[in-house]
Amino acid sequence: MKVQNITNIEKFFKVIDSCEGKVELVTGEGDRLNLKSKLSQYVSMANIFSDGAIDELEIIAYEPADIEKLVSFMING
């Protein structure tokens, strides 16, 4: 799923942390990084979040409940 216009990065990570299953970031090169890993969150996102907002990125969630959480975050902020 593509997520866009994330301005509340702290809340975005809280939603990711609350997910039960695996949540991955798909890089521009097609690699998949585990967003549930704190190390991956900090290392892989440093450049993306450097301006304080995310224009667009692709993430994959495997559990239906996790997808609902992420969609709800995108709709309600």
N, CA, C and O atoms as a GROMACS GRO file, in nm:
protein
  308
    1MET      N    1   0.084  -0.116   0.000
    1MET     CA    2   0.000   0.000   0.000
    1MET      C    3   0.089   0.123   0.000
    1MET      O    4   0.194   0.126   0.065
    2LYS      N    5   0.047   0.224  -0.072
    2LYS     CA    6   0.119   0.351  -0.074
    2LYS      C    7   0.060   0.440   0.034
    2LYS      O    8  -0.062   0.454   0.043
    3VAL      N    9   0.146   0.499   0.115
    3VAL     CA   10   0.101   0.596   0.214
    3VAL      C   11   0.158   0.730   0.176
    3VAL      O   12   0.271   0.741   0.128
    4GLN      N   13   0.078   0.834   0.199
    4GLN     CA   14   0.116   0.966   0.153
    4GLN      C   15   0.094   1.071   0.260
    4GLN      O   16   0.011   1.054   0.349
    5ASN      N   17   0.170   1.178   0.250
    5ASN     CA   18   0.152   1.298   0.330
    5ASN      C   19   0.149   1.271   0.480
    5ASN      O   20   0.059   1.318   0.550
    6ILE      N   21   0.245   1.196   0.529
    6ILE     CA   22   0.255   1.170   0.672
    6ILE      C   23   0.331   1.286   0.735
    6ILE      O   24   0.447   1.310   0.704
    7THR      N   25   0.263   1.359   0.822
    7THR     CA   26   0.328   1.471   0.890
    7THR      C   27   0.351   1.442   1.037
    7THR      O   28   0.438   1.504   1.099
    8ASN      N   29   0.275   1.349   1.095
    8ASN     CA   30   0.292   1.313   1.235
    8ASN      C   31   0.371   1.182   1.240
    8ASN      O   32   0.315   1.073   1.250
    9ILE      N   33   0.501   1.196   1.234
    9ILE     CA   34   0.590   1.079   1.226
    9ILE      C   35   0.584   0.996   1.354
    9ILE      O   36   0.586   0.873   1.349
   10GLU      N   37   0.575   1.063   1.469
   10GLU     CA   38   0.570   0.992   1.596
   10GLU      C   39   0.445   0.902   1.602
   10GLU      O   40   0.454   0.786   1.644
   11LYS      N   41   0.332   0.955   1.561
   11LYS     CA   42   0.208   0.875   1.561
   11LYS      C   43   0.217   0.763   1.459
   11LYS      O   44   0.167   0.653   1.483
   12PHE      N   45   0.279   0.789   1.344
   12PHE     CA   46   0.297   0.685   1.242
   12PHE      C   47   0.374   0.567   1.301
   12PHE      O   48   0.334   0.452   1.281
   13PHE      N   49   0.483   0.594   1.373
   13PHE     CA   50   0.561   0.485   1.433
   13PHE      C   51   0.481   0.414   1.543
   13PHE      O   52   0.496   0.293   1.560
   14LYS      N   53   0.398   0.487   1.617
   14LYS     CA   54   0.315   0.421   1.719
   14LYS      C   55   0.217   0.325   1.655
   14LYS      O   56   0.193   0.216   1.707
   15VAL      N   57   0.160   0.363   1.541
   15VAL     CA   58   0.069   0.273   1.470
   15VAL      C   59   0.147   0.150   1.422
   15VAL      O   60   0.099   0.038   1.436
   16ILE      N   61   0.265   0.171   1.366
   16ILE     CA   62   0.349   0.058   1.321
   16ILE      C   63   0.380  -0.034   1.438
   16ILE      O   64   0.369  -0.156   1.426
   17ASP      N   65   0.418   0.024   1.552
   17ASP     CA   66   0.452  -0.057   1.670
   17ASP      C   67   0.333  -0.136   1.722
   17ASP      O   68   0.351  -0.244   1.780
   18SER      N   69   0.212  -0.084   1.703
   18SER     CA   70   0.092  -0.152   1.753
   18SER      C   71   0.047  -0.266   1.662
   18SER      O   72  -0.040  -0.345   1.700
   19CYS      N   73   0.104  -0.276   1.545
   19CYS     CA   74   0.066  -0.382   1.452
   19CYS      C   75   0.111  -0.518   1.506
   19CYS      O   76   0.219  -0.530   1.564
   20GLU      N   77   0.028  -0.619   1.486
   20GLU     CA   78   0.057  -0.753   1.534
   20GLU      C   79   0.153  -0.828   1.442
   20GLU      O   80   0.240  -0.902   1.489
   21GLY      N   81   0.137  -0.811   1.312
   21GLY     CA   82   0.218  -0.884   1.215
   21GLY      C   83   0.334  -0.802   1.164
   21GLY      O   84   0.366  -0.694   1.215
   22LYS      N   85   0.397  -0.855   1.062
   22LYS     CA   86   0.512  -0.791   1.000
   22LYS      C   87   0.466  -0.673   0.915
   22LYS      O   88   0.367  -0.683   0.842
   23VAL      N   89   0.539  -0.561   0.925
   23VAL     CA   90   0.514  -0.444   0.842
   23VAL      C   91   0.648  -0.406   0.780
   23VAL      O   92   0.747  -0.388   0.850
   24GLU      N   93   0.650  -0.395   0.648
   24GLU     CA   94   0.775  -0.372   0.576
   24GLU      C   95   0.767  -0.244   0.493
   24GLU      O   96   0.662  -0.208   0.440
   25LEU      N   97   0.881  -0.177   0.485
   25LEU     CA   98   0.899  -0.064   0.394
   25LEU      C   99   0.964  -0.116   0.268
   25LEU      O  100   1.063  -0.189   0.274
   26VAL      N  101   0.908  -0.081   0.152
   26VAL     CA  102   0.967  -0.120   0.025
   26VAL      C  103   1.051  -0.002  -0.023
   26VAL      O  104   0.999   0.108  -0.046
   27THR      N  105   1.181  -0.025  -0.038
   27THR     CA  106   1.271   0.081  -0.082
   27THR      C  107   1.259   0.102  -0.233
   27THR      O  108   1.197   0.021  -0.302
   28GLY      N  109   1.317   0.209  -0.282
   28GLY     CA  110   1.318   0.237  -0.424
   28GLY      C  111   1.385   0.128  -0.505
   28GLY      O  112   1.357   0.111  -0.624
   29GLU      N  113   1.476   0.053  -0.442
   29GLU     CA  114   1.546  -0.057  -0.509
   29GLU      C  115   1.470  -0.188  -0.500
   29GLU      O  116   1.514  -0.289  -0.554
   30GLY      N  117   1.355  -0.187  -0.430
   30GLY     CA  118   1.276  -0.309  -0.416
   30GLY      C  119   1.307  -0.391  -0.292
   30GLY      O  120   1.246  -0.496  -0.271
   31ASP      N  121   1.402  -0.345  -0.210
   31ASP     CA  122   1.432  -0.417  -0.086
   31ASP      C  123   1.318  -0.395   0.013
   31ASP      O  124   1.248  -0.294   0.007
   32ARG      N  125   1.300  -0.489   0.102
   32ARG     CA  126   1.198  -0.478   0.206
   32ARG      C  127   1.265  -0.472   0.342
   32ARG      O  128   1.343  -0.560   0.378
   33LEU      N  129   1.233  -0.366   0.417
   33LEU     CA  130   1.291  -0.346   0.549
   33LEU      C  131   1.182  -0.360   0.655
   33LEU      O  132   1.072  -0.306   0.640
   34ASN      N  133   1.212  -0.433   0.761
   34ASN     CA  134   1.118  -0.458   0.869
   34ASN      C  135   1.097  -0.330   0.952
   34ASN      O  136   1.188  -0.288   1.024
   35LEU      N  137   0.979  -0.269   0.941
   35LEU     CA  138   0.953  -0.146   1.015
   35LEU      C  139   0.922  -0.170   1.162
   35LEU      O  140   0.913  -0.075   1.239
   36LYS      N  141   0.906  -0.295   1.202
   36LYS     CA  142   0.885  -0.325   1.344
   36LYS      C  143   1.017  -0.321   1.420
   36LYS      O  144   1.017  -0.315   1.542
   37SER      N  145   1.128  -0.324   1.350
   37SER     CA  146   1.260  -0.316   1.410
   37SER      C  147   1.295  -0.169   1.435
   37SER      O  148   1.292  -0.087   1.343
   38LYS      N  149   1.327  -0.137   1.558
   38LYS     CA  150   1.364   0.002   1.591
   38LYS      C  151   1.487   0.045   1.512
   38LYS      O  152   1.495   0.158   1.466
   39LEU      N  153   1.582  -0.045   1.498
   39LEU     CA  154   1.702  -0.010   1.423
   39LEU      C  155   1.666   0.024   1.278
   39LEU      O  156   1.714   0.123   1.224
   40SER      N  157   1.582  -0.057   1.217
   40SER     CA  158   1.539  -0.027   1.080
   40SER      C  159   1.462   0.104   1.073
   40SER      O  160   1.479   0.180   0.978
   41GLN      N  161   1.378   0.130   1.173
   41GLN     CA  162   1.303   0.255   1.174
   41GLN      C  163   1.398   0.374   1.171
   41GLN      O  164   1.381   0.465   1.089
   42TYR      N  165   1.496   0.375   1.258
   42TYR     CA  166   1.586   0.490   1.268
   42TYR      C  167   1.683   0.501   1.151
   42TYR      O  168   1.704   0.609   1.097
   43VAL      N  169   1.741   0.390   1.113
   43VAL     CA  170   1.842   0.393   1.008
   43VAL      C  171   1.780   0.416   0.871
   43VAL      O  172   1.825   0.503   0.796
   44SER      N  173   1.677   0.340   0.837
   44SER     CA  174   1.620   0.348   0.703
   44SER      C  175   1.536   0.472   0.681
   44SER      O  176   1.522   0.516   0.567
   45MET      N  177   1.481   0.530   0.786
   45MET     CA  178   1.392   0.643   0.770
   45MET      C  179   1.460   0.778   0.789
   45MET      O  180   1.397   0.882   0.764
   46ALA      N  181   1.583   0.781   0.831
   46ALA     CA  182   1.651   0.908   0.858
   46ALA      C  183   1.647   1.002   0.737
   46ALA      O  184   1.617   1.120   0.753
   47ASN      N  185   1.676   0.951   0.620
   47ASN     CA  186   1.674   1.036   0.501
   47ASN      C  187   1.533   1.073   0.458
   47ASN      O  188   1.509   1.186   0.417
   48ILE      N  189   1.441   0.979   0.467
   48ILE     CA  190   1.304   1.006   0.425
   48ILE      C  191   1.241   1.114   0.513
   48ILE      O  192   1.170   1.201   0.463
   49PHE      N  193   1.267   1.107   0.643
   49PHE     CA  194   1.204   1.198   0.738
   49PHE      C  195   1.284   1.325   0.762
   49PHE      O  196   1.247   1.404   0.849
   50SER      N  197   1.390   1.348   0.690
   50SER     CA  198   1.478   1.460   0.720
   50SER      C  199   1.411   1.596   0.710
   50SER      O  200   1.454   1.690   0.776
   51ASP      N  201   1.305   1.608   0.628
   51ASP     CA  202   1.236   1.736   0.618
   51ASP      C  203   1.112   1.744   0.705
   51ASP      O  204   1.039   1.843   0.699
   52GLY      N  205   1.086   1.641   0.787
   52GLY     CA  206   0.974   1.643   0.879
   52GLY      C  207   0.843   1.591   0.824
   52GLY      O  208   0.742   1.592   0.896
   53ALA      N  209   0.840   1.545   0.701
   53ALA     CA  210   0.718   1.491   0.642
   53ALA      C  211   0.755   1.384   0.540
   53ALA      O  212   0.866   1.382   0.487
   54ILE      N  213   0.659   1.297   0.513
   54ILE     CA  214   0.679   1.194   0.412
   54ILE      C  215   0.580   1.222   0.300
   54ILE      O  216   0.459   1.223   0.324
   55ASP      N  217   0.629   1.244   0.181
   55ASP     CA  218   0.539   1.265   0.068
   55ASP      C  219   0.472   1.136   0.028
   55ASP      O  220   0.350   1.131   0.014
   56GLU      N  221   0.551   1.029   0.009
   56GLU     CA  222   0.494   0.900  -0.029
   56GLU      C  223   0.596   0.790  -0.003
   56GLU      O  224   0.715   0.808  -0.025
   57LEU      N  225   0.546   0.676   0.045
   57LEU     CA  226   0.628   0.557   0.055
   57LEU      C  227   0.539   0.436   0.045
   57LEU      O  228   0.417   0.446   0.062
   58GLU      N  229   0.598   0.323   0.018
   58GLU     CA  230   0.522   0.199   0.005
   58GLU      C  231   0.552   0.108   0.121
   58GLU      O  232   0.668   0.080   0.151
   59ILE      N  233   0.446   0.063   0.188
   59ILE     CA  234   0.463  -0.032   0.296
   59ILE      C  235   0.374  -0.153   0.269
   59ILE      O  236   0.273  -0.144   0.199
   60ILE      N  237   0.413  -0.265   0.327
   60ILE     CA  238   0.337  -0.388   0.315
   60ILE      C  239   0.306  -0.437   0.456
   60ILE      O  240   0.396  -0.455   0.538
   61ALA      N  241   0.177  -0.458   0.483
   61ALA     CA  242   0.133  -0.519   0.608
   61ALA      C  243   0.066  -0.651   0.571
   61ALA      O  244  -0.007  -0.658   0.472
   62TYR      N  245   0.089  -0.753   0.649
   62TYR     CA  246   0.042  -0.886   0.616
   62TYR      C  247  -0.087  -0.926   0.688
   62TYR      O  248  -0.157  -1.016   0.641
   63GLU      N  249  -0.118  -0.862   0.799
   63GLU     CA  250  -0.238  -0.896   0.875
   63GLU      C  251  -0.350  -0.798   0.841
   63GLU      O  252  -0.328  -0.678   0.839
   64PRO      N  253  -0.472  -0.849   0.815
   64PRO     CA  254  -0.584  -0.760   0.783
   64PRO      C  255  -0.609  -0.653   0.888
   64PRO      O  256  -0.640  -0.539   0.854
   65ALA      N  257  -0.596  -0.687   1.016
   65ALA     CA  258  -0.618  -0.588   1.123
   65ALA      C  259  -0.513  -0.477   1.117
   65ALA      O  260  -0.543  -0.361   1.145
   66ASP      N  261  -0.391  -0.513   1.080
   66ASP     CA  262  -0.285  -0.413   1.068
   66ASP      C  263  -0.311  -0.320   0.951
   66ASP      O  264  -0.287  -0.200   0.959
   67ILE      N  265  -0.361  -0.375   0.842
   67ILE     CA  266  -0.395  -0.293   0.726
   67ILE      C  267  -0.503  -0.193   0.764
   67ILE      O  268  -0.497  -0.076   0.726
   68GLU      N  269  -0.603  -0.239   0.841
   68GLU     CA  270  -0.709  -0.149   0.888
   68GLU      C  271  -0.653  -0.036   0.974
   68GLU      O  272  -0.695   0.079   0.960
   69LYS      N  273  -0.558  -0.068   1.062
   69LYS     CA  274  -0.497   0.035   1.146
   69LYS      C  275  -0.426   0.140   1.061
   69LYS      O  276  -0.438   0.260   1.085
   70LEU      N  277  -0.353   0.093   0.962
   70LEU     CA  278  -0.277   0.185   0.877
   70LEU      C  279  -0.370   0.271   0.792
   70LEU      O  280  -0.346   0.390   0.774
   71VAL      N  281  -0.475   0.211   0.739
   71VAL     CA  282  -0.571   0.287   0.660
   71VAL      C  283  -0.641   0.390   0.748
   71VAL      O  284  -0.661   0.505   0.707
   72SER      N  285  -0.678   0.350   0.868
   72SER     CA  286  -0.742   0.443   0.961
   72SER      C  287  -0.649   0.560   0.993
   72SER      O  288  -0.694   0.675   1.000
   73PHE      N  289  -0.521   0.532   1.012
   73PHE     CA  290  -0.424   0.639   1.037
   73PHE      C  291  -0.418   0.735   0.920
   73PHE      O  292  -0.414   0.857   0.938
   74MET      N  293  -0.418   0.679   0.799
   74MET     CA  294  -0.410   0.765   0.680
   74MET      C  295  -0.535   0.852   0.664
   74MET      O  296  -0.525   0.966   0.619
   75ILE      N  297  -0.650   0.799   0.701
   75ILE     CA  298  -0.775   0.874   0.687
   75ILE      C  299  -0.792   0.976   0.800
   75ILE      O  300  -0.826   1.092   0.777
   76ASN      N  301  -0.767   0.930   0.923
   76ASN     CA  302  -0.796   1.013   1.041
   76ASN      C  303  -0.676   1.087   1.098
   76ASN      O  304  -0.691   1.179   1.178
   77GLY      N  305  -0.557   1.046   1.056
   77GLY     CA  306  -0.437   1.112   1.107
   77GLY      C  307  -0.398   1.066   1.237
   77GLY      O  308  -0.298   1.114   1.291
   0.00000   0.00000   0.00000
